[in-house]
Structures are given as C-alpha cells and as structure tokens.
Amino acid sequence: MTSSTSGTTFISNLAAYGSAPALIWHNVTYTYEELLTNITHWRTQLAHIPAGSIVILESDFSPHTIAILLVLIERNTIVVPLDISHQDKNIAKAEIAQPDYRIKVISEDQIEVSAVADYPEKNDLYHTVQERQTPGLVLFTSGSSGKPKGALHDFAKLLSKFEVRRKALRTVNFLLFDHWGGLNTLFHILSNGGTVVILENRSPNYVCEMIAKHQVALLPTSPTFLNMLVMSRAYDRHDLSSLSVISYGAEPMPASLLEHL
C-alpha cells in the first residue's frame, strides 16, 4: 500500500462487503454500501481542502465522522482527531496542532467546516509528511500531568497493517476517537468486514445493554472500566453470553482485578 493510495485502497476494499452491517449507531444499522455513499458525499463537500492541510476533526464516532475521516486520509491531509466532549482541553491542543481547517461534528445534522488562518507558521515536522505526499495523524497525550504533547504519525504506515485480512468480531468501539486504540479498533473491524457498535456513553450498564442487544463478541476496554464493571455488577443485569473476548490496554492492569475477572 503506497502512501499516495493508502486511503483510496482502504475505501475501495470496503465495497466487497456490500450490504453487510458496518456500523450500528443509535440502534440503527448502516451497511458498507451506506458508508460508501456517505464517503462519496464528503468527497464533494471536502474537495476544497488540499493535500497536506492540517485538519482538526472534533467529534466522536458516528457514521458521518467515520466517512469524513476516511476522506481526509484519502486526500492526504494531516488529521488531528479531538474528542468533542473535552472542548476546554481542545483549545490548548489546537494551539499545538496549528490547523489549516477545523471540522466540528456537533451532530449528524450539524457539521461545521471552517478554514483557520491563525497559524501561518507550521512546525517543521509537518514538512516531512507533506513532502512524502502521505496522510498524517496527530495524537495527543492526555495532558493530565501538564501541557498535552502531540505526536505526528505517518497514517499510510499505520494503515498498512490492515492489508492482511483477519477475523473480525462484532465489536463495541469503547476506546476513544482521539486515541489510537479507538481508531485501531475501527480500522481493523472495517477492513475485515465486521460490525462496529458505536457507543453513546461508556457507563457499565449502558455498555452491557449494547453488548446484549447487538450480540457483541469483542469488548476492547481499559482496566478502569473493568473495575467499574465489577463494582457495579452491571453484567448481572444483562445477557452477555455473546461476549467471547475482552481485551484491555491504555493503562496497567492490577493483578487483583485480573484475578477477579
């Protein structure tokens, strides 16, 4: 997968899955065909954004957000995903990212696309990705111990791992939109024709409800959530028999919690 075609190749491969369910959002199922229709729409809407542009995408997972993300990758932009629920923290992150454009997905019916002229001087690290004519990805640390730090990645290299087909389980996308864990889950499931169940919140009872309702097989999560799950005993209130795999990361797993699970 070359850098100039990484996004196009990823998108074109989705066509093979046709009418299979790609996303479940707000309890509505969206097929791969419908996802591709969304992508076609956003190709037109974002045609004015040139390759190499730094684009903040402020949102959470949703059908339009996923289509926008894939189009931005295809256009070889440098994408900066930010969690829309943390707008106060996003101000500092935007100062670091130095965007040319900002896309804010307030809802599926309210999406703002605006040019940003505040940062004419860019970090030199951007030039490397732009000269390669490859898409880029900027991810931030949480900033819990001070000022957040951004890391620039070559998105084409990240996507190359999804060339190899693997088994895709029906999965809730628990991990966040602005972290690689959440994006990695999304790309893995879509590249293999699976189904992503998009969460509206991440409370133990709601997550268990979605697992039961949509027959989810894989829960990628964090030790913090698993501890909350154990304390709430939400699993006793729902049929989780479809769940076959729980994966965890992002933070250390206490031995006591692992033994309890």
C-alpha atoms as one frame of an Amber mdcrd trajectory, in Angstrom:
protein
   0.000   0.000   0.000   1.752   3.190  -1.152   1.364   6.483   0.656  -0.432
   8.149  -2.253  -3.132   5.480  -2.406  -3.476   4.261   1.188  -6.806   5.971
   1.825  -8.199   5.155  -1.625  -7.216   1.499  -1.290  -8.759   1.198   2.165
 -12.016   2.735   0.949 -12.206   0.689  -2.252 -11.789  -2.526  -0.265 -14.967
  -1.718   1.681 -17.069  -2.266  -1.459 -16.517  -6.026  -1.179 -18.715  -6.130
   1.929 -21.780  -4.637   0.203 -24.948  -4.925   2.255 -23.213  -6.355   5.345
 -23.647  -4.249   8.509 -20.694  -1.901   9.027 -21.905   0.330  11.862 -24.628
   0.334  14.486 -25.218   3.842  15.828 -28.190   4.956  17.931 -29.522   1.416
  17.373 -29.678   1.979  13.595 -27.656  -0.296  11.310 -25.581   1.214   8.471
 -24.302  -1.105   5.745 -20.984  -0.846   3.956 -22.893   0.426   0.913 -24.352
   3.232   3.021 -20.934   4.058   4.440 -19.569   4.343   0.895 -22.467   6.627
  -0.047 -21.508   8.852   2.903 -17.899   8.833   1.713 -18.956   9.940  -1.779
 -20.929  12.811  -0.258 -17.971  14.012   1.803 -15.562  13.761  -1.120 -17.594
  16.532  -2.713 -18.018  18.571   0.469 -14.298  18.496   1.315 -12.917  18.848
  -2.223 -11.620  22.353  -1.408  -9.205  21.068   1.258  -5.811  20.500  -0.395
  -3.420  17.657   0.313  -1.029  18.384   3.154  -3.528  20.528   5.057  -3.673
  20.120   8.826  -7.288  19.377   9.719  -8.771  19.175  13.200 -11.691  16.744
  13.298 -13.559  17.438  16.525 -16.149  14.762  17.132 -16.834  11.302  18.483
 -17.507   8.175  16.442 -20.556   8.472  14.168 -21.386   7.490  10.562 -20.568
  10.938   9.156 -17.433  11.304  11.277 -16.060   7.987  10.040 -16.787   8.926
   6.411 -15.100  12.327   6.894 -12.065  10.702   8.490 -11.638   8.292   5.574
 -11.977  11.095   3.013  -9.365  13.198   4.835  -6.974  10.239   4.767  -7.682
   9.710   1.077  -6.921  13.389   0.402  -3.517  13.019   2.118  -4.288  15.579
   4.793  -2.840  15.544   8.303  -5.727  14.653  10.602  -5.945  15.812  14.208
  -8.840  13.946  15.909 -10.139  15.642  19.057 -12.852  14.428  21.418 -15.709
  16.933  21.186 -16.712  16.247  24.797 -13.471  17.917  26.001 -13.688  21.261
  24.237 -11.865  23.066  27.056  -8.792  20.858  26.576  -9.064  21.112  22.799
  -8.145  24.818  22.858  -4.599  24.044  24.003  -4.339  21.113  21.605  -5.379
  23.305  18.666  -2.629  25.788  19.536  -0.110  22.960  19.293  -1.621  21.403
  16.165  -1.628  24.687  14.152  -4.562  23.668  11.897  -5.480  24.978   8.458
  -9.055  23.705   8.788 -11.407  22.677  11.554 -14.316  20.266  11.149 -16.685
  20.145  14.103 -19.332  17.399  14.168 -21.869  18.726  16.660 -24.462  16.215
  15.430 -25.093  14.307  12.209 -27.254  17.253  11.093 -24.891  19.993  12.238
 -21.358  19.768  10.886 -19.189  22.880  10.645 -16.253  23.091   8.220 -14.133
  26.221   8.537 -10.749  27.496   7.440  -8.294  28.624  10.136  -5.872  31.434
   9.368  -4.322  31.811  12.824  -1.209  29.677  12.304   0.778  30.713   9.188
   4.000  29.275  10.641   3.933  25.497  10.997   6.037  23.047  12.960   8.886
  21.760  10.793   7.876  18.162  11.487   4.845  18.622   9.244   7.076  19.224
   6.233   8.374  15.649   6.293   4.898  14.165   5.956   3.840  16.770   3.401
   6.917  16.142   1.228   6.145  12.405   1.220   2.625  13.218  -0.036   1.230
  10.890   2.582  -1.614  11.309   5.068  -0.647  12.126   8.628  -2.149  11.659
  12.076  -1.563  13.795  15.172  -2.422  12.203  18.517  -2.079  13.879  21.900
  -1.187  12.682  25.351  -3.922  13.181  27.914  -2.213  16.197  29.431  -3.170
  15.022  32.913   0.322  15.774  34.215   0.735  19.101  32.431   0.581  20.520
  28.914  -0.518  17.940  26.309   2.100  16.760  23.831   1.323  15.914  20.222
   2.910  13.102  18.213   2.881  13.097  14.404   2.471   9.733  12.638   2.574
   8.621   9.015  -1.027   7.442   8.525  -0.109   5.325   5.488   2.246   3.240
   7.611  -0.403   2.810  10.281  -2.926   1.659   7.685  -0.520  -0.842   6.108
  -1.124  -3.327   8.940  -4.730  -3.694   7.762  -3.734  -5.107   4.370  -3.640
  -8.585   5.912  -7.154  -9.952   6.345  -8.042 -11.252   9.788 -11.130 -12.382
  11.628 -13.423  -9.548  12.680 -15.721  -9.972  15.644 -18.747  -7.747  16.253
 -17.216  -5.088  18.467 -18.191  -2.120  20.610 -15.852   0.777  19.938 -15.274
   1.569  23.592 -11.866   3.245  23.239 -11.910   6.921  22.364 -11.986   8.660
  18.996  -8.844  10.703  19.670  -6.690   7.740  20.761  -5.023   5.143  18.576
  -6.789   2.360  20.459 -10.179   3.589  19.252  -9.001   4.237  15.697  -7.139
   0.924  15.525 -10.317  -0.931  16.509 -12.317   0.935  13.864  -9.866   0.255
  11.032  -9.415  -3.391  11.992 -13.133  -4.108  12.039 -13.944  -2.218   8.828
 -11.005  -3.649   6.876 -12.234  -7.155   7.674 -15.933  -6.649   7.030 -17.023
  -6.701  10.663 -19.509  -4.553  12.559 -18.709  -1.693  14.934 -21.303  -0.864
  17.583 -20.827   2.828  18.389 -21.491   3.811  21.984 -23.344   6.932  23.083
 -21.755   6.756  26.536 -19.399   4.448  28.369 -21.212   3.669  31.621 -21.100
  -0.011  32.674 -24.860  -0.534  32.475 -25.173   1.046  29.019 -22.180  -0.867
  27.623 -23.627  -4.142  28.906 -27.000  -3.210  27.422 -25.429  -2.666  23.987
 -23.447  -5.914  24.193 -26.633  -7.853  24.947 -28.845  -6.032  22.452 -26.462
  -6.294  19.488 -24.803  -9.632  20.290 -21.336  -8.128  20.622 -18.450 -10.604
  20.740 -15.457  -8.319  21.487 -15.092  -5.625  24.142 -11.827  -3.639  23.872
 -11.583  -1.557  27.026  -9.452  -0.332  29.921  -8.750  -1.669  33.434 -10.528
   1.377  34.872 -13.756   0.433  33.102 -13.420  -3.227  34.055 -13.072  -2.195
  37.705 -16.224  -0.060  37.392 -17.978  -3.015  35.776 -17.056  -5.319  38.648
 -18.142  -2.763  41.256 -21.479  -2.041  39.538 -22.225  -5.701  38.763 -23.972
  -4.463  35.606 -23.140  -7.796  33.983 -25.725  -9.431  36.269 -28.493  -7.346
  34.700 -27.825  -8.288  31.067 -27.239 -11.401  28.985 -23.589 -11.191  27.930
 -23.387 -14.719  26.533 -22.363 -13.381  23.088 -19.204 -11.815  24.552 -16.216
 -14.072  23.843 -13.227 -11.709  24.112 -12.347  -8.832  26.459  -9.136  -7.021
  25.556  -7.621  -4.240  27.615  -4.873  -1.657  27.382  -4.019   2.039  27.806
  -3.035   1.565  31.469  -1.653  -1.102  33.843  -3.941  -3.943  34.879  -3.949
  -4.562  38.667  -3.291  -8.221  39.435  -6.177  -8.302  41.899  -8.632  -7.134
  39.240  -7.334  -9.646  36.700  -7.776 -12.463  39.199 -11.339 -11.328  39.916
 -12.199 -11.355  36.218
